[in-house]
């Protein structure tokens, strides 16, 4: 999960890109970078850290040009080294910069092909650099000498779709020609297009979430379709084309649960509205498992669970209260690398209001339970604040399987629900009762908001890997690379429950 943005304007874009990355900062706090294009020359600056800390006045002044792309990184594949901050750059053909959100599942195969067949060298462990070099090779193959027209660009993207597997939303610049954006054929990671009509002509902005468009005064046009490419040439002309066959829309369900800002709209579904619906469905599940008269108060774990908690309390007829205050200057613990860092930051991030907990049976509502570190600390904080009983409800189903499409859930032994019953999870986080959302209810919550959405990438909940190329061996190799032995010696549910068939393409 990262944030990407691309801008084509009639005036310098460095400030626009900076402001867009601030609006997308929630998607990645590990590193940030901007690359601009001026007179067919690129200027780039990137480094580890938050957007506000990476860029200084001297850096912004060096980023000249009326077109550019930006990226804020949340590390998944590869490492957290500064060399792997994005955008990436390759000088042939023409010169290309690229920023990528997602994760490639056939990175190793592509890396070998690039070295043996395409004579291209990869200098980092980042799959984004692999993707850039695949695109660069295909652009070179499609170009007519030094001429590159939109047809050739779309031909290159079509070849990328045939070679690359996994999840990817991409913005790229081709020096002297224009800006390119495209999305994988399964539409897993989000990407949308906005326009700003000016007297000089249209300006365009492509971003991971609609909030980046609206916050900068661009009018939301539409989401980029799965497999589609958009190319804005140097004259400001917009070209669009479907570049893949057998496409289907499978937005990541975890975007709606946690990753996206609530004021964004992804693939026609308001994130805020879907979270309200999650709360309503979760209320039905809570009513089945906990006597409502035993619950004195419902409290959210700020901030992403608040809409669900509000609706849950309303439907149960139980008082809603704010019991935890969030320090907004501490990063999101899910995104922080390292278990020790996550645990340490929880109490710096949240503080309990003791008067709201004292002698009460409290139902805490969180967006999800992934590793369990945060949940355990929060339950203990509630007890220390005086709660008699602490019930814990998750707006998401149990996270049982690794996510290989760009979210940091790569190994089974890191997931508290994998290989454990709900009762065992409850014991692990020291709660009195744990209630999870059902997978079908989560999907219905999104479909209720946009009935056109039928399929979802929800592999971390249901084990269905929509790209069809994720095998148990692939997952084993991921775990081996992380040097973490599995905690389970019994037969692994991943091997017996995975549905490795991709969904049927939409009509």
N, C-alpha and C positions, 0 to 999 in steps of 0.2 A: 504494500500500500504506500503510494507516494502521491504527491500533488504535481501536476504538470500544467503548463500554460503556454500559449503561443499568441503573439499579437502582431498584426499588420496594421500600421497606422500612417497618418500623414505628418506626424510629429515624433520627436524622440520618445522611445518606448521604455527607457530604463526605469522611470518612476512607475509607469503602469505595471510593468512586470514585478517590481518590488511590492507594490500594493496588492497585486494579485496573489503573490506568494504569502503575504501576511494573511490573506483571507483563506488560504489553503494550508496554513501552518499546522492545523490539526491533523493533516494527513501524513506528516513526517517532521520530526524535530531533530533529526540526526545531522543533516547537512543541507545546504542550499546552494544553488548556482543559477547564473543568468548568462546567456550568450546572445549578443546582438549582431546584426549585419549592417554594414555601412560601406557603400561603394564596392560590393563584392568581397569585403574583408570582414572577418569575424573578430569580435572582442568578447572575451569571456572572463568571468571570475566565479570561483566556487570554493567552498571550504566547509569544514565541519562546524555545526552549531545552528542556532536559531537564525531565522532570516534577519532579525533586527541586529544580531551580533556579527553576522558574516559580512554584511555590506556597510562600508563606510563611505563618506563623501568622495574620497579619492577613487574608490572603486566604482562608484556610480558615474562619475565623470568620464571614466575610461570606457564605459559601455555606451558607445555611440551608435546611432542608427534608428530607423523608423520601423524595423521589424526585429523580433527577437523571441526567444523561448526561455522558460524558467522551470525550475524543478526544486522541490523540497523532498528530502529522502527519509524514508523509514526503512532501515536495512532488513533485508530478508536473505536472498541469495548473495553470495560474496561476503564481504566483511564491511567494517565500519571505517575503513581507511579513507583518508582524504582523497587519495587517487581515484577512488570509486564514486566520489561525488559527481553529480551530473549537472549540466549536459556533458556528453562525450563529443569528441571531434575527430574526424578523419579527413585527410586532405585530398583524397582522390576517390572518385572523380569529382571535379568541380569544387570540392570542399563541402562537407555536410556536418551539421551539429544535430544532436538528437537527445531528447529526454523521454523517458519510458516509465510507465506505471504498470506493474504486473510482474510476472515471472514466467520464464520459458522452461518448459518441461523437457525439451530435447536439446538443452544447451551443450551437453558434452558431445553429442553427435554433430551439431553445427560447428562447434569449435574445431573438431577434427576435419570436417569438410572444408572449412575456411583455410586451414593450414595446408591440407594435402591437395585440394583442387583449385581453390580460389587464390592461393598464395597471399593470404592475408594473416597478419600476426595480431594476436590478442594479448594485451599487456596486463590485464587485471583478471580477477575472478568474477567480474560483473557480467551477468547475462545481457545487460543493456549494451555493453560494448560489443558483444556478439551480435546482437540485433542490428546495431549500427553498421557493422561490417557486412552483414548479409544484405541490408538495404543498399549499401554503397556498391557492392558487387552487382546487384541486380539493376541498379541505375546505370552502371557502366555498360552492362549487357544490353539494356534497352535504348540507350542514347545513340543517336546517329552522329558519331564523331563528337564535335563540340556542341552539337545542337541537342537541346532537351526540351521537348514540348510536353504539354499535359498528357497526351496519349502515352508517351514514353514513361512518364512518371507513374501513371496508373498501371501500366504493364509491369513496371518494377514492383509495385506494391502487390499485384496479383501473384508474382513469383515469390515474394516474401511470405504471403499467406500459404502458399503450397509447401514451403520449406519449414516454416516456423510453427511450433506447437506450444500451446499454453495460453496465458492471458497477457494481453498487451494493449495498452492505449498509448499512442505515440504522437509527439509533435517533433518536427524536424525542419531545419532550414537547409536549402540547397543554394550555395553562393551564386549570385548572379541570376537566379531563376525564381525563387519564391519560398513560401512556407507550406509544409505538408503536414497533414494530420490523418491518422487512420486508427482503426479499432479492430481487434481480433474477430474472427468469424462467429464466435460464440457470444460476443458482447459482454464479457465477464466484468471488465473494469470500465468505469463510466467515462464518457467524453461528450462534451456538448459544444455547440457553436452559437456565438452571439455576434451582433452587428451594431455598429454605431453610425447612423446616417449623418454625414457632415456636408458642408458646402463644397468641400474638395472631393467628395466621393465617400463611399463606404469604407469603414474601418472594421476589421474582424478580430475576434478574440475566441480562441479555443481553450477550454479548461476542463479539469476533472469534474468540477461541480458548478452548478448554475449560480451559486452564491458569489463566485468570483466575477461572473459577468455582471450581475445586478449591482454588486458593490462598486463597480467601476463605471456604471452608467451605460453599459451595453444592453441591448434588448436581446433576450433569449430567443433564438430562432428555432432550434430543435436539437435533439440528441443525434450524434453521429451514429448511424446504423451499424450493426455488426458487419464486419467485412468491408465497410465503406471507407473511401479515402476522399479527403477534401484538399484541394490545392489552390492556394492564392498566389497568382503570379506577381511579378514585380510591377505590373501595371495596375494591380489591385483587382484583377478579374478573378471571380470565384468559380472553380471547376469542381464538379462532384461526380463520383462514379462508384458503383458497386464493383468491388474487385475480387470477390470470393464467391465460390459456389456453395450450395447447401448450408446457408447461414441460418442461425437461430439465435434468438435473444435469451440469454441466461444471466441476468444481472446477479451480482454477488449479494446474497442475502445478508451477509455480515455488514455490508455498507449501510443497510437500513437499521440494523441492530445497533451499531456502534460507530463505524468509521466516519460516516458522512455527517456534516453539520445538519441540524434539524431544519434549518431554513433553506436547504437545497431541495431541488426536485430532480430525481434520477429516473430516467426512462419513463417519464410521465407520472411518477408517483412521488408525492410529497413525503419527505423523510419524516417530518413531524407527524403527519396524519397516520403514517404506518405505525409509528411508535404508540400513538394513542390506541390504535386497534390492537396492538400487541398487549397493551394493558387490559383491554376488555377481555380478550381471550384468556389472558393469564388469571384474571379474576375468576373465571369459570373453573379453572384448574385448582386455584387456591380453595374455592368453596368446597370442592370435592375432597380435599385432603386435610384441611384445617377447619375446625369449627369456628365460624366467623365471630361468635361471641367471645372467643378466647383472644381475639386481636383487639388491642386497645387503640393502636395507632399504626398508620402506614407511613413509612419514610423512604424517600429515594436516596440512592447513592449518587450524589451530583457528578456530572450534569446530565449525561446522555439518557439516564433512566427516568428522568423527571416526568416526561409526558406519559410514559407507561404507568408510573406510580400514581399519577393524578387520576387517570381513568380507572385504574384498579380500585383505588379508594372510593371513588364515586360509585362504581358498580356494586361494591361490597357494602356501601353505606357506612364505612368506617372513617374516622377522622384522619385527615391528611396533615402531616406536620413536617417541617424541615428540622432534622436533628443533627445533620452534619453541615459544617461550613467549609467551603473549599478555598484553599489558597490558590489563586489563579496563576501564581508565578512558579508553580511546580509543574513539571511536564506530566503528560498522561502516562500512568504507570504501565499500561499494556505495551506502550511503544518503547519503553526504556529497555535497553539491552542489559541482560544479566539479572538473575533472580535476586541476588543480594541487593542490587540497586532498587528493584521494584519494592522489596519489602521495606527497605529503609525509608523510601519516599512516601509510603502510605500515610504515616502519621505526620509527616511534614505537610502533606497535601490536604488531609482532612482533620477537622477538630470537632469533637462531639459537644453538643449543648446539654449538659448534665440534667438540667431541669426537664427537658423533653423526654428523657429516658427513665427517670427515677420511678421505680415501682410499677413499670408498665410492661405489658407484653407487646413487643414491637415486631412488625413485619417490615423487614428491609427489602427494598426492590432494587436490583441492579440489572444492567443491560445483559450481562452474561457472566458466566464463571468459566474462566479459561484454565489458568494454572492453579488457582485457588489461593495464592499468596495474599492478594488484596482482600479477598473475601474473609479469610481467617483473621486478618488483622482488624478488619472492620467489625466483625462479630465480637472480638475481644474488647474493642473500644466501646461497643454498646453495653457490654456487661460491666465494664469498669465505670461507665457513666450511670449505672444503677438499674439497667433493664432487668426485669424478672425473667422473662423468656425472650429469646431472639429467634424469630422465624426468618427465613431467607428465601426470596423468590427471584428467579431469573427470567427475564423477558425473552431469553433465547433458550433453545433446547440444550441438552448436554453436548459439550464439545468433545466428540469421541474420536475424531480422525484428524490426521494432519491436513493442513491447507497448503497446497503447492502452487497457488495462483497469485501469490504476492502478499500474504499475511503471515506473520511470524508465529505459525503453529506447525513447525516442521516435523516434530517427533512425538510419538505416542506417549513416551514416559513423562513428557512435560504437561500432559493434559490430565487434570485431576479426575475427570469423569471416565477416562479410558480404563477399562478393566475393573471399574468399581460400580457398585450399585448406588442408587440415590441415597440409601441409608448410610453407606460407607462414605460418600462425599460429605454428607451431613456431619458425620463424626469427625472427618478430617478438618472441616472448617469450624468445628465446635459449635454449630448451631443446634437449636432444638428441633427444627424441621426445615427441610429444603424442598422447594417446589420448582419444577422446571416447566417452561413452555413446551408444548408438543410441536414437533416438526411441521405437521400439517397446519397447525394453527398459525405458526409463523408465516408460512407461505400464503395462507389465506389473508393474513393481516395486510400483506403487500398487495395481493390481488384485489382485495376489497377496495383499495384506493385507486388502482388502475387495473380494471378487469382484463385489459389487453395483455398483461403479464401473466404468462402461463407456466413458464419454466424458470428455474432459478439455479444458480450455482450455490449449493448448500452442502458441499462435500464434508466440511468439518462437522456437520450435524448428521448427515445421512449416508456418507461414504460414497456418494455418486459423483464420480469425476467426469464432468461433461465432455472433456476433450477426447476421452476414450483411449488415451495412451498411457494412463497412470496404472502401473502394475504393482503388485505387492513387492516385487523385486526392486522397483524404483523407490518405493517408500523405505525399504530396508537400506538401500544405498544412501538415502538421505540421512538416516539415523547413524549409519556408520561414519559418514562424513563429519557428524557432530560429536562422535566419540562418546555417545551416551548409550549404555546398555539398556535394553527394555526391562521394565520392572515385572513383566508378566512372563511366566514360564508355561502357562497353559496355552491352549490353542488361541491364536490371535483373532479377535472378531474381524479385523480388517481383511484377513485372508478369506474369511467365509461369508462376509456380508457385503463386500464391495460390489457395486454394480458398475462394471467398466464400460457399459455401452453408452454412447452419446445419445442425447435426446433426438427425436425425429425433427428434422428441419421444419420450420414454420411454413405454412402454406402461403 
